[in-house]
Amino acid sequence: MQRILITGGTGMIGKRLTSLLLDKGYEVIILTRDASKYRQKENEISHERLSYYEWDPSEKTVEPAAIRNANVIINLAGAGIADKRWTKKRKRIIVSSRVNAGETIVKALQEIPNTINTVINASAIGWYGDDSVRKSNAPAFVETDPNASQYLGITCKAWEDSIEPVKSLGIRLLKFRTGIVLSEEGGALKEFKRPIRFGIAPILGRGDQIISWIHIDDLCRMFLFAIEQIGLSGVYNAVAPTPVSNKNFMISLATKMKSKFFIPFHVPAFLLKLFLGEVSIEVLKSTTVSSEKIKNAGFQFIYPSVESAFEELI
Ligand SMILES: NC(=O)c1ccc[n+]([C@@H]2O[C@H](COP(=O)([O-])OP(=O)(O)OC[C@H]3O[C@@H](n4cnc5c(N)ncnc54)[C@H](OP(=O)(O)O)[C@@H]3O)[C@@H](O)[C@H]2O)c1
């Protein structure tokens, strides 16, 4: 059985992925900036096939045993993109944490004897621009489209470039441009649910901007699919087959949570800009992203529609 090393495996996606891989019989090695935190205390996931090792991507150092013992690396590490206001300092941390992670993995693979055969790197649909810049005859952004020239597009390009050298080491490389991940454990869904609990369904800006999303279990199954289908390589969009407008997303979520007992409320764009600053550009951006490539590779979604996702998550 392959041994899977997950950087940033302590985060929202990493924890769910770890559970799935352990269930499937894999050994999981989590690379974290603070292994003692997880080794000492009763960590949330504890298992005989799970171990924690430490790295410091800002210093480009890794415990060599983590690399020596693994066959596959899944790189999820990076400072939260929407966790805090985008000050100049925060924007630098968002990029550098990802580029440092990629470069640290490349350096470790060059210097530490290893049997790594596959690297799967997280990326984001922030790679793409607004739907208005998409080729007019294309129904959705596809993997060959260029990166956007705004902050997130440039960040994703630097993130993806930092891991690219692993290919010259003869290692299979995949990059997952991931949509908004829907999970009970946090992320965007938690924020969307908060006002609905009080009976208000906020529709952001005009509400017609498209959200390309994915259920966390489908995303984790996609990582598993990539590990097992050794013919796959390159970039894949990790989004569900049915992107929806912000308005339809919120109404569908509110209906699931509250039946008819909620009031849709339009939050004007200027208020979002006031409260969120530059992050509001991303919230108001319409990004329709295609899942055709991964579907054509044989991947089957369990949660293809927001209704099916909410049915499971709410
Ligand atoms: N969630 C989404 O909707 C979504 C969408 C698109 C792409 N993604 C990408 O997928 C990856 C995983 O997402 P997630 O939601 O699981 O993120 P998360 O919960 O924030 O976890 C990311 C992990 O990265 C590590 N990390 C945080 N700051 C870091 C830094 N400055 N330097 C190095 N490592 C750092 C942390 O692990 P340690 O503290 O243990 O080191 C953390 O647990 C991220 O790169 C994210 O950008 C997520």
The ligand as an SDF file (V2000), in Angstrom:
LIG
                    3D

 48 52  0  0  0  0  0  0  0  0999 V2000
  -11.0320   25.3830    1.3800 N   0  0  0  0  0  0  0  0  0  0  0  0
  -11.2620   25.8470    0.1530 C   0  0  0  0  0  0  0  0  0  0  0  0
  -12.4080   26.2640   -0.1930 O   0  0  0  0  0  0  0  0  0  0  0  0
  -10.1460   25.8470   -0.8610 C   0  0  0  0  0  0  0  0  0  0  0  0
  -10.4430   26.2300   -2.1930 C   0  0  0  0  0  0  0  0  0  0  0  0
   -9.4010   26.2540   -3.1270 C   0  0  0  0  0  0  0  0  0  0  0  0
   -8.1040   25.9010   -2.7470 C   0  0  0  0  0  0  0  0  0  0  0  0
   -7.8640   25.5350   -1.4530 N   0  0  0  0  0  0  0  0  0  0  0  0
   -6.4660   25.2440   -1.0770 C   0  0  0  0  0  0  0  0  0  0  0  0
   -6.3380   23.9360   -0.5460 O   0  0  0  0  0  0  0  0  0  0  0  0
   -5.3560   23.9320    0.5030 C   0  0  0  0  0  0  0  0  0  0  0  0
   -5.9720   23.3370    1.7640 C   0  0  0  0  0  0  0  0  0  0  0  0
   -7.1560   24.0630    2.0870 O   0  0  0  0  0  0  0  0  0  0  0  0
   -7.7990   24.0160    3.5480 P   0  0  0  0  0  0  0  0  0  0  0  0
   -9.1350   24.6400    3.4470 O   0  0  0  0  0  0  0  0  0  0  0  0
   -7.6510   22.6570    4.1370 O   0  0  0  0  0  0  0  0  0  0  0  0
   -6.8180   25.0420    4.3250 O   0  0  0  0  0  0  0  0  0  0  0  0
   -6.5640   25.2060    5.8910 P   0  0  0  0  0  0  0  0  0  0  0  0
   -7.6410   24.5780    6.6960 O   0  0  0  0  0  0  0  0  0  0  0  0
   -6.2770   26.6580    6.1110 O   0  0  0  0  0  0  0  0  0  0  0  0
   -5.2180   24.3490    6.1170 O   0  0  0  0  0  0  0  0  0  0  0  0
   -4.0180   24.6760    5.5030 C   0  0  0  0  0  0  0  0  0  0  0  0
   -2.8570   24.1620    6.3050 C   0  0  0  0  0  0  0  0  0  0  0  0
   -1.6710   24.8190    5.8160 O   0  0  0  0  0  0  0  0  0  0  0  0
   -0.7720   25.0390    6.8590 C   0  0  0  0  0  0  0  0  0  0  0  0
   -0.3680   26.4460    6.8830 N   0  0  0  0  0  0  0  0  0  0  0  0
   -1.0650   27.5250    7.3190 C   0  0  0  0  0  0  0  0  0  0  0  0
   -0.3320   28.6410    7.2030 N   0  0  0  0  0  0  0  0  0  0  0  0
    0.8620   28.2570    6.6930 C   0  0  0  0  0  0  0  0  0  0  0  0
    2.0630   28.9390    6.3640 C   0  0  0  0  0  0  0  0  0  0  0  0
    2.1710   30.2650    6.5590 N   0  0  0  0  0  0  0  0  0  0  0  0
    3.0960   28.2280    5.8520 N   0  0  0  0  0  0  0  0  0  0  0  0
    2.9750   26.8840    5.6530 C   0  0  0  0  0  0  0  0  0  0  0  0
    1.8920   26.1800    5.9870 N   0  0  0  0  0  0  0  0  0  0  0  0
    0.8440   26.8610    6.4800 C   0  0  0  0  0  0  0  0  0  0  0  0
   -1.4500   24.6840    8.1990 C   0  0  0  0  0  0  0  0  0  0  0  0
   -0.8700   23.4730    8.6680 O   0  0  0  0  0  0  0  0  0  0  0  0
    0.1730   23.4410    9.9210 P   0  0  0  0  0  0  0  0  0  0  0  0
   -0.2250   24.5790   10.8450 O   0  0  0  0  0  0  0  0  0  0  0  0
   -0.0620   22.1140   10.5360 O   0  0  0  0  0  0  0  0  0  0  0  0
    1.5200   23.6130    9.3620 O   0  0  0  0  0  0  0  0  0  0  0  0
   -2.9100   24.4880    7.7910 C   0  0  0  0  0  0  0  0  0  0  0  0
   -3.5230   23.4760    8.5470 O   0  0  0  0  0  0  0  0  0  0  0  0
   -4.9320   25.3980    0.7050 C   0  0  0  0  0  0  0  0  0  0  0  0
   -3.7020   25.6180    0.0580 O   0  0  0  0  0  0  0  0  0  0  0  0
   -6.0360   26.1940    0.0500 C   0  0  0  0  0  0  0  0  0  0  0  0
   -5.6270   27.4500   -0.4810 O   0  0  0  0  0  0  0  0  0  0  0  0
   -8.8440   25.5070   -0.5040 C   0  0  0  0  0  0  0  0  0  0  0  0
  1  2  1  0
  2  3  2  0
  2  4  1  0
  4  5  1  0
  4 48  2  0
  5  6  2  0
  6  7  1  0
  7  8  2  0
  8  9  1  0
  8 48  1  0
  9 10  1  0
  9 46  1  0
 10 11  1  0
 11 12  1  0
 11 44  1  0
 12 13  1  0
 13 14  1  0
 14 15  2  0
 14 16  1  0
 14 17  1  0
 17 18  1  0
 18 19  2  0
 18 20  1  0
 18 21  1  0
 21 22  1  0
 22 23  1  0
 23 24  1  0
 23 42  1  0
 24 25  1  0
 25 26  1  0
 25 36  1  0
 26 27  1  0
 26 35  1  0
 27 28  2  0
 28 29  1  0
 29 30  1  0
 29 35  2  0
 30 31  1  0
 30 32  2  0
 32 33  1  0
 33 34  2  0
 34 35  1  0
 36 37  1  0
 36 42  1  0
 37 38  1  0
 38 39  2  0
 38 40  1  0
 38 41  1  0
 42 43  1  0
 44 45  1  0
 44 46  1  0
 46 47  1  0
M  CHG  2   8   1  16  -1
M  END
$$$$
